Amino acid sequence: MDRRDFIKKTILATGVFLGGGVTVSEITKAAEEKFPVFGPDLKSIGGRKHTPYVKAPKKVRAGEWFDVYVEVGYYHPHPNTMTHWIESVALWIDKFEVVKATFRATQGAPKALFTVKIDKPGNAILEGLGYCNLHGLWVSKPIILEVV
């Protein structure tokens, strides 16, 4: 199973079993319109508009809170109109959605500062996901975080 299939299946599992931030409308849209998970793509204009940017510390202490910034439109501005906008940005840690922010058309910039913690020492993989109402689900470059 490749990474994109894993993320799609994890989205479904997270939404159903954890009651997480993935909305039924996002799952339905992805299933009905068969949106794959895109990105990271920083070569094309469309990719730069949609690929989430994640900023996090390189090293954190286990059990201590730290900030992670996630933004869509960092590499190239994304439209924020009534017909084309980013519906949500989320932070995934080790293939699980831990926090999410949702936005209305024209009302919110698709960026969020999340405060999270990881209790287990070791390496953690952080990924940002952004959902565009027209172009589907996009994933960031993975960030490897050292948890001591």
ChimeraX attribute file (.defattr): number of C-alpha atoms within 10 A of each C-alpha:
attribute: neighborCount
match mode: 1-to-1
recipient: residues
	/A:1	5
	/A:2	6
	/A:3	10
	/A:4	14
	/A:5	12
	/A:6	12
	/A:7	17
	/A:8	18
	/A:9	11
	/A:10	15
	/A:11	20
	/A:12	19
	/A:13	15
	/A:14	18
	/A:15	17
	/A:16	13
	/A:17	8
	/A:18	12
	/A:19	10
	/A:20	17
	/A:21	17
	/A:22	20
	/A:23	14
	/A:24	12
	/A:25	9
	/A:26	20
	/A:27	17
	/A:28	12
	/A:29	15
	/A:30	18
	/A:31	12
	/A:32	9
	/A:33	10
	/A:34	11
	/A:35	16
	/A:36	16
	/A:37	20
	/A:38	18
	/A:39	18
	/A:40	18
	/A:41	18
	/A:42	16
	/A:43	8
	/A:44	9
	/A:45	13
	/A:46	14
	/A:47	18
	/A:48	21
	/A:49	19
	/A:50	34
	/A:51	29
	/A:52	31
	/A:53	23
	/A:54	23
	/A:55	15
	/A:56	16
	/A:57	13
	/A:58	10
	/A:59	14
	/A:60	17
	/A:61	16
	/A:62	15
	/A:63	14
	/A:64	12
	/A:65	14
	/A:66	15
	/A:67	13
	/A:68	17
	/A:69	18
	/A:70	27
	/A:71	24
	/A:72	30
	/A:73	21
	/A:74	17
	/A:75	16
	/A:76	15
	/A:77	13
	/A:78	21
	/A:79	17
	/A:80	18
	/A:81	12
	/A:82	10
	/A:83	10
	/A:84	15
	/A:85	23
	/A:86	29
	/A:87	22
	/A:88	26
	/A:89	25
	/A:90	25
	/A:91	28
	/A:92	18
	/A:93	20
	/A:94	14
	/A:95	17
	/A:96	18
	/A:97	22
	/A:98	16
	/A:99	17
	/A:100	20
	/A:101	17
	/A:102	17
	/A:103	16
	/A:104	15
	/A:105	16
	/A:106	14
	/A:107	11
	/A:108	14
	/A:109	20
	/A:110	25
	/A:111	23
	/A:112	20
	/A:113	15
	/A:114	19
	/A:115	12
	/A:116	15
	/A:117	17
	/A:118	17
	/A:119	12
	/A:120	12
	/A:121	13
	/A:122	12
	/A:123	14
	/A:124	18
	/A:125	15
	/A:126	22
	/A:127	24
	/A:128	27
	/A:129	28
	/A:130	31
	/A:131	25
	/A:132	21
	/A:133	16
	/A:134	13
	/A:135	17
	/A:136	20
	/A:137	24
	/A:138	23
	/A:139	26
	/A:140	24
	/A:141	18
	/A:142	17
	/A:143	18
	/A:144	17
	/A:145	17
	/A:146	16
	/A:147	19
	/A:148	14
